[in-house]
Amino acid sequence: MVSGLRLRQFKAMLLDEVAEADTIREIEDFADWLCDIIVYCASEARRHGLPTEQILNVIMDSNMSKLGADGKPIINPDTGKVEKGPNYWRPEPAIRKLLMEVSE
């Protein structure tokens, strides 16, 4: 289990990093910033023994289930965010199953 203190520390670290987006001017700055966030997340996942690649696969499969019946994303015109399609399934049950299998 992740402690409340550790979650607060990690959140603060990420928020500090996200705030640096305001200083990005060049593509190399963007690449550095984006990869710093990836490294923070990957390091935190490793700290907790999470199989990041397998979890990402589950989440990507879930995201693909958001597509509409025509196989195209359903875009919310107000937010630009992809909406959940008719075949959407939540990733958490599959992640829970994966974590149980990995811990055995």
N, C-alpha and C positions, 0 to 999 in steps of 0.2 A: 504494500500500500504506500502511497505517496503522502508524506506529511503535509499538513497545511502550511507549515513554515517553509518547506522546500518549494511548494507551489508558489507561494508569495515571492520568494527569492527569484525563482525562475521567471515568473511574470514580470517582475521589476527589471530583470536583465533584458528580457525581450522588449519591453516598452522603451528602455533606454536605446536599444538598437533601432527599433522602429522609428523613434524620434529623429534619428540621423537621416532619414529619408529626405528631410527638408534641406539637407546640405548637398544632395546629389545633383551634379551638373553634367557629368560625362558618363559614357557607357561603362568605363572601367570602374568608376565609383559605384555605379549601380550593381555591377557584377560582384564587386567586393562586398557590398552591403548585403546583397541577396545570399551570397554564399556564407557570410558570417552567421546569418539567421539559420541557414541549413546546418552549419556546424554546431551551433548552440543546441538545436533540436536533436540532432543525431547524437551529440554527447549526452544529453539528458536521457534519451532513449537507451543508450548503452548503459548508463548508470543504473537504470532499472531493469536491465536485461531484456529489453524488448526487441523482438526480431523485426526491425524497421522495414526491411525490404518486403517481407511477407505481409506485414500490416498495410504498407502502401499498396500492395497488389489488391488486397481486399477493398481498400478505400477507392482505388481506381475502378475496380469492377462495380462497386456500388454507384460511383459517379456516372458510369456508363449506363446504369439502369435508369438514370434520370431522363434519358432521351425519350422523345415522343414516339408515338406509334409509327411515324415515318422515318425513325432513326436519326432525326435531327434534334439539336438542342431546343428546348423551349426557353426562350430568353424573356425575362421580365423587362419590359421596355423602360420602366422607371429606375431600375437598379442596374440593369445589364447583367444580372446574375442568372445562372441557369436554374430553372425551376424543376421541381420533381415531376417526372413523367408518370404515366399510368403503371409502369412496371418497376418503379423505384423500390428498393429494399434498403433498410438501414444496415450499416456495416457493423454496428456494435455486437450483435449476436455472433457474427462470423469471427470477429476479433476475439471475443470471449472464448469461443471454441478453439481458435488457434492458440491462444495463450495457455489454455488448459492442456492442449496437446504438447506444446513446447515444454511445459513445466513437469510433465510426467517423466 
